[in-house]
Amino acid sequence: MDIPKGYFAIYVGEQEKKRFVVPVSILSEPKFQELLHQSEQEFGYNHPMGGITIPCSEDIFTDLASRFGAFL
């Protein structure tokens, strides 16, 4: 799947990972930055999926991202 300009792909999930395409503008959101920090703590810079992997439940992520209108 192609990723449009201004967006990036991330993988979310605790067990199985689901791919989401979100706008780069979400990077400035404090709650999303917290998720990135959790990701750094768990994976460092070696993400198993080859992209940014967020170690939280899909439900938590979709709720958070929908608040920011972050879905493509």
mmCIF file of the N, C-alpha and C atoms, coordinates in Angstrom:
data_MODEL
# 
_entry.id   MODEL 
# 
loop_
_atom_site.group_PDB 
_atom_site.id 
_atom_site.type_symbol 
_atom_site.label_atom_id 
_atom_site.label_alt_id 
_atom_site.label_comp_id 
_atom_site.label_asym_id 
_atom_site.label_entity_id 
_atom_site.label_seq_id 
_atom_site.pdbx_PDB_ins_code 
_atom_site.Cartn_x 
_atom_site.Cartn_y 
_atom_site.Cartn_z 
_atom_site.occupancy 
_atom_site.B_iso_or_equiv 
_atom_site.pdbx_formal_charge 
_atom_site.auth_seq_id 
_atom_site.auth_comp_id 
_atom_site.auth_asym_id 
_atom_site.auth_atom_id 
_atom_site.pdbx_PDB_model_num 
ATOM 1   N N  . MET A 1 1  ? 0.847  -1.178 0.000  1.00 0.00 ? 1  MET A N  1 
ATOM 2   C CA . MET A 1 1  ? 0.000  0.000  0.000  1.00 0.00 ? 1  MET A CA 1 
ATOM 3   C C  . MET A 1 1  ? 0.889  1.237  0.000  1.00 0.00 ? 1  MET A C  1 
ATOM 4   N N  . ASP A 1 2  ? 0.620  2.151  -0.893 1.00 0.00 ? 2  ASP A N  1 
ATOM 5   C CA . ASP A 1 2  ? 1.378  3.390  -0.961 1.00 0.00 ? 2  ASP A CA 1 
ATOM 6   C C  . ASP A 1 2  ? 0.973  4.307  0.188  1.00 0.00 ? 2  ASP A C  1 
ATOM 7   N N  . ILE A 1 3  ? 1.939  5.078  0.633  1.00 0.00 ? 3  ILE A N  1 
ATOM 8   C CA . ILE A 1 3  ? 1.694  6.027  1.714  1.00 0.00 ? 3  ILE A CA 1 
ATOM 9   C C  . ILE A 1 3  ? 1.751  7.430  1.118  1.00 0.00 ? 3  ILE A C  1 
ATOM 10  N N  . PRO A 1 4  ? 0.668  8.194  1.236  1.00 0.00 ? 4  PRO A N  1 
ATOM 11  C CA . PRO A 1 4  ? 0.654  9.544  0.671  1.00 0.00 ? 4  PRO A CA 1 
ATOM 12  C C  . PRO A 1 4  ? 1.635  10.467 1.381  1.00 0.00 ? 4  PRO A C  1 
ATOM 13  N N  . LYS A 1 5  ? 2.022  11.507 0.683  1.00 0.00 ? 5  LYS A N  1 
ATOM 14  C CA . LYS A 1 5  ? 2.897  12.521 1.257  1.00 0.00 ? 5  LYS A CA 1 
ATOM 15  C C  . LYS A 1 5  ? 2.235  13.110 2.500  1.00 0.00 ? 5  LYS A C  1 
ATOM 16  N N  . GLY A 1 6  ? 3.018  13.270 3.559  1.00 0.00 ? 6  GLY A N  1 
ATOM 17  C CA . GLY A 1 6  ? 2.499  13.834 4.797  1.00 0.00 ? 6  GLY A CA 1 
ATOM 18  C C  . GLY A 1 6  ? 1.965  12.791 5.761  1.00 0.00 ? 6  GLY A C  1 
ATOM 19  N N  . TYR A 1 7  ? 2.114  11.512 5.414  1.00 0.00 ? 7  TYR A N  1 
ATOM 20  C CA . TYR A 1 7  ? 1.648  10.412 6.262  1.00 0.00 ? 7  TYR A CA 1 
ATOM 21  C C  . TYR A 1 7  ? 2.787  9.431  6.482  1.00 0.00 ? 7  TYR A C  1 
ATOM 22  N N  . PHE A 1 8  ? 2.638  8.561  7.485  1.00 0.00 ? 8  PHE A N  1 
ATOM 23  C CA . PHE A 1 8  ? 3.604  7.492  7.693  1.00 0.00 ? 8  PHE A CA 1 
ATOM 24  C C  . PHE A 1 8  ? 2.875  6.277  8.253  1.00 0.00 ? 8  PHE A C  1 
ATOM 25  N N  . ALA A 1 9  ? 3.504  5.123  8.097  1.00 0.00 ? 9  ALA A N  1 
ATOM 26  C CA . ALA A 1 9  ? 2.901  3.874  8.568  1.00 0.00 ? 9  ALA A CA 1 
ATOM 27  C C  . ALA A 1 9  ? 3.471  3.514  9.932  1.00 0.00 ? 9  ALA A C  1 
ATOM 28  N N  . ILE A 1 10 ? 2.601  3.002  10.796 1.00 0.00 ? 10 ILE A N  1 
ATOM 29  C CA . ILE A 1 10 ? 3.033  2.477  12.080 1.00 0.00 ? 10 ILE A CA 1 
ATOM 30  C C  . ILE A 1 10 ? 2.323  1.148  12.297 1.00 0.00 ? 10 ILE A C  1 
ATOM 31  N N  . TYR A 1 11 ? 2.874  0.356  13.192 1.00 0.00 ? 11 TYR A N  1 
ATOM 32  C CA . TYR A 1 11 ? 2.281  -0.925 13.557 1.00 0.00 ? 11 TYR A CA 1 
ATOM 33  C C  . TYR A 1 11 ? 1.878  -0.846 15.017 1.00 0.00 ? 11 TYR A C  1 
ATOM 34  N N  . VAL A 1 12 ? 0.672  -1.301 15.297 1.00 0.00 ? 12 VAL A N  1 
ATOM 35  C CA . VAL A 1 12 ? 0.106  -1.171 16.641 1.00 0.00 ? 12 VAL A CA 1 
ATOM 36  C C  . VAL A 1 12 ? -0.411 -2.531 17.101 1.00 0.00 ? 12 VAL A C  1 
ATOM 37  N N  . GLY A 1 13 ? -0.167 -2.834 18.358 1.00 0.00 ? 13 GLY A N  1 
ATOM 38  C CA . GLY A 1 13 ? -0.727 -4.041 18.944 1.00 0.00 ? 13 GLY A CA 1 
ATOM 39  C C  . GLY A 1 13 ? 0.188  -4.625 19.995 1.00 0.00 ? 13 GLY A C  1 
ATOM 40  N N  . GLU A 1 14 ? -0.408 -5.407 20.871 1.00 0.00 ? 14 GLU A N  1 
ATOM 41  C CA . GLU A 1 14 ? 0.372  -6.054 21.924 1.00 0.00 ? 14 GLU A CA 1 
ATOM 42  C C  . GLU A 1 14 ? 0.830  -7.436 21.475 1.00 0.00 ? 14 GLU A C  1 
ATOM 43  N N  . GLN A 1 15 ? -0.033 -8.184 20.818 1.00 0.00 ? 15 GLN A N  1 
ATOM 44  C CA . GLN A 1 15 ? 0.321  -9.507 20.300 1.00 0.00 ? 15 GLN A CA 1 
ATOM 45  C C  . GLN A 1 15 ? 0.486  -9.422 18.791 1.00 0.00 ? 15 GLN A C  1 
ATOM 46  N N  . GLU A 1 16 ? -0.635 -9.385 18.099 1.00 0.00 ? 16 GLU A N  1 
ATOM 47  C CA . GLU A 1 16 ? -0.599 -9.212 16.648 1.00 0.00 ? 16 GLU A CA 1 
ATOM 48  C C  . GLU A 1 16 ? -0.539 -7.718 16.349 1.00 0.00 ? 16 GLU A C  1 
ATOM 49  N N  . LYS A 1 17 ? 0.184  -7.380 15.312 1.00 0.00 ? 17 LYS A N  1 
ATOM 50  C CA . LYS A 1 17 ? 0.344  -5.976 14.962 1.00 0.00 ? 17 LYS A CA 1 
ATOM 51  C C  . LYS A 1 17 ? -0.503 -5.635 13.738 1.00 0.00 ? 17 LYS A C  1 
ATOM 52  N N  . LYS A 1 18 ? -1.168 -4.493 13.793 1.00 0.00 ? 18 LYS A N  1 
ATOM 53  C CA . LYS A 1 18 ? -1.964 -4.004 12.673 1.00 0.00 ? 18 LYS A CA 1 
ATOM 54  C C  . LYS A 1 18 ? -1.318 -2.725 12.156 1.00 0.00 ? 18 LYS A C  1 
ATOM 55  N N  . ARG A 1 19 ? -1.292 -2.568 10.849 1.00 0.00 ? 19 ARG A N  1 
ATOM 56  C CA . ARG A 1 19 ? -0.668 -1.404 10.221 1.00 0.00 ? 19 ARG A CA 1 
ATOM 57  C C  . ARG A 1 19 ? -1.688 -0.273 10.081 1.00 0.00 ? 19 ARG A C  1 
ATOM 58  N N  . PHE A 1 20 ? -1.265 0.934  10.462 1.00 0.00 ? 20 PHE A N  1 
ATOM 59  C CA . PHE A 1 20 ? -2.070 2.134  10.307 1.00 0.00 ? 20 PHE A CA 1 
ATOM 60  C C  . PHE A 1 20 ? -1.256 3.165  9.545  1.00 0.00 ? 20 PHE A C  1 
ATOM 61  N N  . VAL A 1 21 ? -1.931 3.981  8.765  1.00 0.00 ? 21 VAL A N  1 
ATOM 62  C CA . VAL A 1 21 ? -1.299 5.102  8.082  1.00 0.00 ? 21 VAL A CA 1 
ATOM 63  C C  . VAL A 1 21 ? -1.881 6.362  8.707  1.00 0.00 ? 21 VAL A C  1 
ATOM 64  N N  . VAL A 1 22 ? -0.999 7.165  9.297  1.00 0.00 ? 22 VAL A N  1 
ATOM 65  C CA . VAL A 1 22 ? -1.435 8.351  10.037 1.00 0.00 ? 22 VAL A CA 1 
ATOM 66  C C  . VAL A 1 22 ? -0.657 9.578  9.556  1.00 0.00 ? 22 VAL A C  1 
ATOM 67  N N  . PRO A 1 23 ? -1.219 10.772 9.735  1.00 0.00 ? 23 PRO A N  1 
ATOM 68  C CA . PRO A 1 23 ? -0.525 11.992 9.293  1.00 0.00 ? 23 PRO A CA 1 
ATOM 69  C C  . PRO A 1 23 ? 0.656  12.316 10.214 1.00 0.00 ? 23 PRO A C  1 
ATOM 70  N N  . VAL A 1 24 ? 1.679  12.924 9.665  1.00 0.00 ? 24 VAL A N  1 
ATOM 71  C CA . VAL A 1 24 ? 2.836  13.308 10.471 1.00 0.00 ? 24 VAL A CA 1 
ATOM 72  C C  . VAL A 1 24 ? 2.448  14.327 11.535 1.00 0.00 ? 24 VAL A C  1 
ATOM 73  N N  . SER A 1 25 ? 1.349  15.025 11.359 1.00 0.00 ? 25 SER A N  1 
ATOM 74  C CA . SER A 1 25 ? 0.913  16.020 12.350 1.00 0.00 ? 25 SER A CA 1 
ATOM 75  C C  . SER A 1 25 ? 0.638  15.387 13.715 1.00 0.00 ? 25 SER A C  1 
ATOM 76  N N  . ILE A 1 26 ? 0.357  14.093 13.752 1.00 0.00 ? 26 ILE A N  1 
ATOM 77  C CA . ILE A 1 26 ? 0.103  13.414 15.024 1.00 0.00 ? 26 ILE A CA 1 
ATOM 78  C C  . ILE A 1 26 ? 1.360  13.371 15.888 1.00 0.00 ? 26 ILE A C  1 
ATOM 79  N N  . LEU A 1 27 ? 2.517  13.527 15.262 1.00 0.00 ? 27 LEU A N  1 
ATOM 80  C CA . LEU A 1 27 ? 3.781  13.482 16.009 1.00 0.00 ? 27 LEU A CA 1 
ATOM 81  C C  . LEU A 1 27 ? 3.884  14.589 17.052 1.00 0.00 ? 27 LEU A C  1 
ATOM 82  N N  . SER A 1 28 ? 3.175  15.681 16.868 1.00 0.00 ? 28 SER A N  1 
ATOM 83  C CA . SER A 1 28 ? 3.246  16.792 17.819 1.00 0.00 ? 28 SER A CA 1 
ATOM 84  C C  . SER A 1 28 ? 2.294  16.631 18.998 1.00 0.00 ? 28 SER A C  1 
ATOM 85  N N  . GLU A 1 29 ? 1.439  15.627 18.962 1.00 0.00 ? 29 GLU A N  1 
ATOM 86  C CA . GLU A 1 29 ? 0.475  15.414 20.045 1.00 0.00 ? 29 GLU A CA 1 
ATOM 87  C C  . GLU A 1 29 ? 1.155  14.767 21.256 1.00 0.00 ? 29 GLU A C  1 
ATOM 88  N N  . PRO A 1 30 ? 1.019  15.358 22.447 1.00 0.00 ? 30 PRO A N  1 
ATOM 89  C CA . PRO A 1 30 ? 1.676  14.818 23.648 1.00 0.00 ? 30 PRO A CA 1 
ATOM 90  C C  . PRO A 1 30 ? 1.334  13.354 23.933 1.00 0.00 ? 30 PRO A C  1 
ATOM 91  N N  . LYS A 1 31 ? 0.086  12.956 23.758 1.00 0.00 ? 31 LYS A N  1 
ATOM 92  C CA . LYS A 1 31 ? -0.293 11.553 24.022 1.00 0.00 ? 31 LYS A CA 1 
ATOM 93  C C  . LYS A 1 31 ? 0.397  10.615 23.046 1.00 0.00 ? 31 LYS A C  1 
ATOM 94  N N  . PHE A 1 32 ? 0.535  11.028 21.793 1.00 0.00 ? 32 PHE A N  1 
ATOM 95  C CA . PHE A 1 32 ? 1.227  10.192 20.819 1.00 0.00 ? 32 PHE A CA 1 
ATOM 96  C C  . PHE A 1 32 ? 2.712  10.130 21.151 1.00 0.00 ? 32 PHE A C  1 
ATOM 97  N N  . GLN A 1 33 ? 3.269  11.225 21.631 1.00 0.00 ? 33 GLN A N  1 
ATOM 98  C CA . GLN A 1 33 ? 4.672  11.230 22.038 1.00 0.00 ? 33 GLN A CA 1 
ATOM 99  C C  . GLN A 1 33 ? 4.905  10.267 23.194 1.00 0.00 ? 33 GLN A C  1 
ATOM 100 N N  . GLU A 1 34 ? 3.926  10.136 24.085 1.00 0.00 ? 34 GLU A N  1 
ATOM 101 C CA . GLU A 1 34 ? 4.029  9.155  25.171 1.00 0.00 ? 34 GLU A CA 1 
ATOM 102 C C  . GLU A 1 34 ? 4.099  7.739  24.603 1.00 0.00 ? 34 GLU A C  1 
ATOM 103 N N  . LEU A 1 35 ? 3.269  7.459  23.597 1.00 0.00 ? 35 LEU A N  1 
ATOM 104 C CA . LEU A 1 35 ? 3.307  6.138  22.966 1.00 0.00 ? 35 LEU A CA 1 
ATOM 105 C C  . LEU A 1 35 ? 4.655  5.889  22.292 1.00 0.00 ? 35 LEU A C  1 
ATOM 106 N N  . LEU A 1 36 ? 5.219  6.915  21.669 1.00 0.00 ? 36 LEU A N  1 
ATOM 107 C CA . LEU A 1 36 ? 6.540  6.774  21.052 1.00 0.00 ? 36 LEU A CA 1 
ATOM 108 C C  . LEU A 1 36 ? 7.604  6.492  22.104 1.00 0.00 ? 36 LEU A C  1 
ATOM 109 N N  . HIS A 1 37 ? 7.466  7.128  23.259 1.00 0.00 ? 37 HIS A N  1 
ATOM 110 C CA . HIS A 1 37 ? 8.418  6.883  24.342 1.00 0.00 ? 37 HIS A CA 1 
ATOM 111 C C  . HIS A 1 37 ? 8.309  5.437  24.825 1.00 0.00 ? 37 HIS A C  1 
ATOM 112 N N  . GLN A 1 38 ? 7.097  4.925  24.964 1.00 0.00 ? 38 GLN A N  1 
ATOM 113 C CA . GLN A 1 38 ? 6.906  3.523  25.342 1.00 0.00 ? 38 GLN A CA 1 
ATOM 114 C C  . GLN A 1 38 ? 7.548  2.602  24.315 1.00 0.00 ? 38 GLN A C  1 
ATOM 115 N N  . SER A 1 39 ? 7.385  2.951  23.054 1.00 0.00 ? 39 SER A N  1 
ATOM 116 C CA . SER A 1 39 ? 7.968  2.167  21.980 1.00 0.00 ? 39 SER A CA 1 
ATOM 117 C C  . SER A 1 39 ? 9.495  2.164  22.084 1.00 0.00 ? 39 SER A C  1 
ATOM 118 N N  . GLU A 1 40 ? 10.062 3.331  22.363 1.00 0.00 ? 40 GLU A N  1 
ATOM 119 C CA . GLU A 1 40 ? 11.513 3.435  22.520 1.00 0.00 ? 40 GLU A CA 1 
ATOM 120 C C  . GLU A 1 40 ? 11.989 2.574  23.685 1.00 0.00 ? 40 GLU A C  1 
ATOM 121 N N  . GLN A 1 41 ? 11.247 2.591  24.788 1.00 0.00 ? 41 GLN A N  1 
ATOM 122 C CA . GLN A 1 41 ? 11.627 1.799  25.959 1.00 0.00 ? 41 GLN A CA 1 
ATOM 123 C C  . GLN A 1 41 ? 11.592 0.299  25.658 1.00 0.00 ? 41 GLN A C  1 
ATOM 124 N N  . GLU A 1 42 ? 10.598 -0.124 24.892 1.00 0.00 ? 42 GLU A N  1 
ATOM 125 C CA . GLU A 1 42 ? 10.434 -1.551 24.611 1.00 0.00 ? 42 GLU A CA 1 
ATOM 126 C C  . GLU A 1 42 ? 11.333 -2.043 23.481 1.00 0.00 ? 42 GLU A C  1 
ATOM 127 N N  . PHE A 1 43 ? 11.445 -1.262 22.416 1.00 0.00 ? 43 PHE A N  1 
ATOM 128 C CA . PHE A 1 43 ? 12.151 -1.738 21.228 1.00 0.00 ? 43 PHE A CA 1 
ATOM 129 C C  . PHE A 1 43 ? 13.456 -1.015 20.936 1.00 0.00 ? 43 PHE A C  1 
ATOM 130 N N  . GLY A 1 44 ? 13.709 0.125  21.559 1.00 0.00 ? 44 GLY A N  1 
ATOM 131 C CA . GLY A 1 44 ? 14.856 0.933  21.166 1.00 0.00 ? 44 GLY A CA 1 
ATOM 132 C C  . GLY A 1 44 ? 14.637 1.402  19.739 1.00 0.00 ? 44 GLY A C  1 
ATOM 133 N N  . TYR A 1 45 ? 15.650 1.296  18.928 1.00 0.00 ? 45 TYR A N  1 
ATOM 134 C CA . TYR A 1 45 ? 15.512 1.689  17.529 1.00 0.00 ? 45 TYR A CA 1 
ATOM 135 C C  . TYR A 1 45 ? 15.489 0.477  16.615 1.00 0.00 ? 45 TYR A C  1 
ATOM 136 N N  . ASN A 1 46 ? 15.293 -0.696 17.180 1.00 0.00 ? 46 ASN A N  1 
ATOM 137 C CA . ASN A 1 46 ? 15.237 -1.934 16.420 1.00 0.00 ? 46 ASN A CA 1 
ATOM 138 C C  . ASN A 1 46 ? 13.803 -2.459 16.447 1.00 0.00 ? 46 ASN A C  1 
ATOM 139 N N  . HIS A 1 47 ? 12.955 -1.908 15.616 1.00 0.00 ? 47 HIS A N  1 
ATOM 140 C CA . HIS A 1 47 ? 11.554 -2.300 15.597 1.00 0.00 ? 47 HIS A CA 1 
ATOM 141 C C  . HIS A 1 47 ? 11.385 -3.592 14.805 1.00 0.00 ? 47 HIS A C  1 
ATOM 142 N N  . PRO A 1 48 ? 10.727 -4.588 15.377 1.00 0.00 ? 48 PRO A N  1 
ATOM 143 C CA . PRO A 1 48 ? 10.609 -5.899 14.736 1.00 0.00 ? 48 PRO A CA 1 
ATOM 144 C C  . PRO A 1 48 ? 9.838  -5.905 13.413 1.00 0.00 ? 48 PRO A C  1 
ATOM 145 N N  . MET A 1 49 ? 8.978  -4.929 13.197 1.00 0.00 ? 49 MET A N  1 
ATOM 146 C CA . MET A 1 49 ? 8.176  -4.914 11.972 1.00 0.00 ? 49 MET A CA 1 
ATOM 147 C C  . MET A 1 49 ? 8.862  -4.106 10.864 1.00 0.00 ? 49 MET A C  1 
ATOM 148 N N  . GLY A 1 50 ? 10.004 -3.506 11.164 1.00 0.00 ? 50 GLY A N  1 
ATOM 149 C CA . GLY A 1 50 ? 10.702 -2.721 10.163 1.00 0.00 ? 50 GLY A CA 1 
ATOM 150 C C  . GLY A 1 50 ? 10.242 -1.271 10.118 1.00 0.00 ? 50 GLY A C  1 
ATOM 151 N N  . GLY A 1 51 ? 9.250  -0.921 10.884 1.00 0.00 ? 51 GLY A N  1 
ATOM 152 C CA . GLY A 1 51 ? 8.738  0.444  10.981 1.00 0.00 ? 51 GLY A CA 1 
ATOM 153 C C  . GLY A 1 51 ? 8.461  0.730  12.441 1.00 0.00 ? 51 GLY A C  1 
ATOM 154 N N  . ILE A 1 52 ? 7.912  1.880  12.722 1.00 0.00 ? 52 ILE A N  1 
ATOM 155 C CA . ILE A 1 52 ? 7.589  2.218  14.112 1.00 0.00 ? 52 ILE A CA 1 
ATOM 156 C C  . ILE A 1 52 ? 6.517  1.262  14.610 1.00 0.00 ? 52 ILE A C  1 
ATOM 157 N N  . THR A 1 53 ? 6.787  0.656  15.751 1.00 0.00 ? 53 THR A N  1 
ATOM 158 C CA . THR A 1 53 ? 5.841  -0.270 16.371 1.00 0.00 ? 53 THR A CA 1 
ATOM 159 C C  . THR A 1 53 ? 5.435  0.309  17.720 1.00 0.00 ? 53 THR A C  1 
ATOM 160 N N  . ILE A 1 54 ? 4.126  0.448  17.924 1.00 0.00 ? 54 ILE A N  1 
ATOM 161 C CA . ILE A 1 54 ? 3.594  0.994  19.167 1.00 0.00 ? 54 ILE A CA 1 
ATOM 162 C C  . ILE A 1 54 ? 3.047  -0.157 20.005 1.00 0.00 ? 54 ILE A C  1 
ATOM 163 N N  . PRO A 1 55 ? 3.600  -0.376 21.215 1.00 0.00 ? 55 PRO A N  1 
ATOM 164 C CA . PRO A 1 55 ? 3.184  -1.504 22.043 1.00 0.00 ? 55 PRO A CA 1 
ATOM 165 C C  . PRO A 1 55 ? 1.980  -1.191 22.928 1.00 0.00 ? 55 PRO A C  1 
ATOM 166 N N  . CYS A 1 56 ? 0.835  -0.918 22.314 1.00 0.00 ? 56 CYS A N  1 
ATOM 167 C CA . CYS A 1 56 ? -0.384 -0.706 23.086 1.00 0.00 ? 56 CYS A CA 1 
ATOM 168 C C  . CYS A 1 56 ? -1.510 -1.439 22.363 1.00 0.00 ? 56 CYS A C  1 
ATOM 169 N N  . SER A 1 57 ? -2.639 -1.524 23.006 1.00 0.00 ? 57 SER A N  1 
ATOM 170 C CA . SER A 1 57 ? -3.751 -2.215 22.367 1.00 0.00 ? 57 SER A CA 1 
ATOM 171 C C  . SER A 1 57 ? -4.260 -1.393 21.185 1.00 0.00 ? 57 SER A C  1 
ATOM 172 N N  . GLU A 1 58 ? -4.777 -2.096 20.221 1.00 0.00 ? 58 GLU A N  1 
ATOM 173 C CA . GLU A 1 58 ? -5.333 -1.438 19.041 1.00 0.00 ? 58 GLU A CA 1 
ATOM 174 C C  . GLU A 1 58 ? -6.473 -0.497 19.438 1.00 0.00 ? 58 GLU A C  1 
ATOM 175 N N  . ASP A 1 59 ? -7.285 -0.905 20.397 1.00 0.00 ? 59 ASP A N  1 
ATOM 176 C CA . ASP A 1 59 ? -8.411 -0.080 20.851 1.00 0.00 ? 59 ASP A CA 1 
ATOM 177 C C  . ASP A 1 59 ? -7.945 1.261  21.424 1.00 0.00 ? 59 ASP A C  1 
ATOM 178 N N  . ILE A 1 60 ? -6.906 1.215  22.252 1.00 0.00 ? 60 ILE A N  1 
ATOM 179 C CA . ILE A 1 60 ? -6.383 2.455  22.835 1.00 0.00 ? 60 ILE A CA 1 
ATOM 180 C C  . ILE A 1 60 ? -5.861 3.366  21.735 1.00 0.00 ? 60 ILE A C  1 
ATOM 181 N N  . PHE A 1 61 ? -5.115 2.795  20.791 1.00 0.00 ? 61 PHE A N  1 
ATOM 182 C CA . PHE A 1 61 ? -4.555 3.609  19.722 1.00 0.00 ? 61 PHE A CA 1 
ATOM 183 C C  . PHE A 1 61 ? -5.645 4.201  18.842 1.00 0.00 ? 61 PHE A C  1 
ATOM 184 N N  . THR A 1 62 ? -6.635 3.413  18.442 1.00 0.00 ? 62 THR A N  1 
ATOM 185 C CA . THR A 1 62 ? -7.676 3.934  17.560 1.00 0.00 ? 62 THR A CA 1 
ATOM 186 C C  . THR A 1 62 ? -8.487 5.025  18.252 1.00 0.00 ? 62 THR A C  1 
ATOM 187 N N  . ASP A 1 63 ? -8.722 4.867  19.551 1.00 0.00 ? 63 ASP A N  1 
ATOM 188 C CA . ASP A 1 63 ? -9.439 5.904  20.298 1.00 0.00 ? 63 ASP A CA 1 
ATOM 189 C C  . ASP A 1 63 ? -8.630 7.194  20.306 1.00 0.00 ? 63 ASP A C  1 
ATOM 190 N N  . LEU A 1 64 ? -7.359 7.088  20.620 1.00 0.00 ? 64 LEU A N  1 
ATOM 191 C CA . LEU A 1 64 ? -6.488 8.260  20.661 1.00 0.00 ? 64 LEU A CA 1 
ATOM 192 C C  . LEU A 1 64 ? -6.375 8.913  19.287 1.00 0.00 ? 64 LEU A C  1 
ATOM 193 N N  . ALA A 1 65 ? -6.101 8.126  18.267 1.00 0.00 ? 65 ALA A N  1 
ATOM 194 C CA . ALA A 1 65 ? -5.909 8.674  16.924 1.00 0.00 ? 65 ALA A CA 1 
ATOM 195 C C  . ALA A 1 65 ? -7.198 9.313  16.386 1.00 0.00 ? 65 ALA A C  1 
ATOM 196 N N  . SER A 1 66 ? -8.338 8.718  16.716 1.00 0.00 ? 66 SER A N  1 
ATOM 197 C CA . SER A 1 66 ? -9.592 9.292  16.224 1.00 0.00 ? 66 SER A CA 1 
ATOM 198 C C  . SER A 1 66 ? -9.872 10.659 16.835 1.00 0.00 ? 66 SER A C  1 
ATOM 199 N N  . ARG A 1 67 ? -9.390 10.891 18.057 1.00 0.00 ? 67 ARG A N  1 
ATOM 200 C CA . ARG A 1 67 ? -9.554 12.202 18.693 1.00 0.00 ? 67 ARG A CA 1 
ATOM 201 C C  . ARG A 1 67 ? -8.826 13.297 17.923 1.00 0.00 ? 67 ARG A C  1 
ATOM 202 N N  . PHE A 1 68 ? -7.751 12.911 17.254 1.00 0.00 ? 68 PHE A N  1 
ATOM 203 C CA . PHE A 1 68 ? -6.963 13.881 16.501 1.00 0.00 ? 68 PHE A CA 1 
ATOM 204 C C  . PHE A 1 68 ? -7.289 13.855 15.018 1.00 0.00 ? 68 PHE A C  1 
ATOM 205 N N  . GLY A 1 69 ? -8.290 13.076 14.625 1.00 0.00 ? 69 GLY A N  1 
ATOM 206 C CA . GLY A 1 69 ? -8.637 12.961 13.209 1.00 0.00 ? 69 GLY A CA 1 
ATOM 207 C C  . GLY A 1 69 ? -7.470 12.410 12.409 1.00 0.00 ? 69 GLY A C  1 
ATOM 208 N N  . ALA A 1 70 ? -6.802 11.418 12.972 1.00 0.00 ? 70 ALA A N  1 
ATOM 209 C CA . ALA A 1 70 ? -5.520 10.970 12.423 1.00 0.00 ? 70 ALA A CA 1 
ATOM 210 C C  . ALA A 1 70 ? -5.600 9.803  11.442 1.00 0.00 ? 70 ALA A C  1 
ATOM 211 N N  . PHE A 1 71 ? -6.765 9.418  11.010 1.00 0.00 ? 71 PHE A N  1 
ATOM 212 C CA . PHE A 1 71 ? -6.833 8.279  10.091 1.00 0.00 ? 71 PHE A CA 1 
ATOM 213 C C  . PHE A 1 71 ? -6.961 8.735  8.663  1.00 0.00 ? 71 PHE A C  1 
ATOM 214 N N  . LEU A 1 72 ? -6.324 7.994  7.797  1.00 0.00 ? 72 LEU A N  1 
ATOM 215 C CA . LEU A 1 72 ? -6.378 8.260  6.363  1.00 0.00 ? 72 LEU A CA 1 
ATOM 216 C C  . LEU A 1 72 ? -7.689 7.762  5.806  1.00 0.00 ? 72 LEU A C  1 
# 
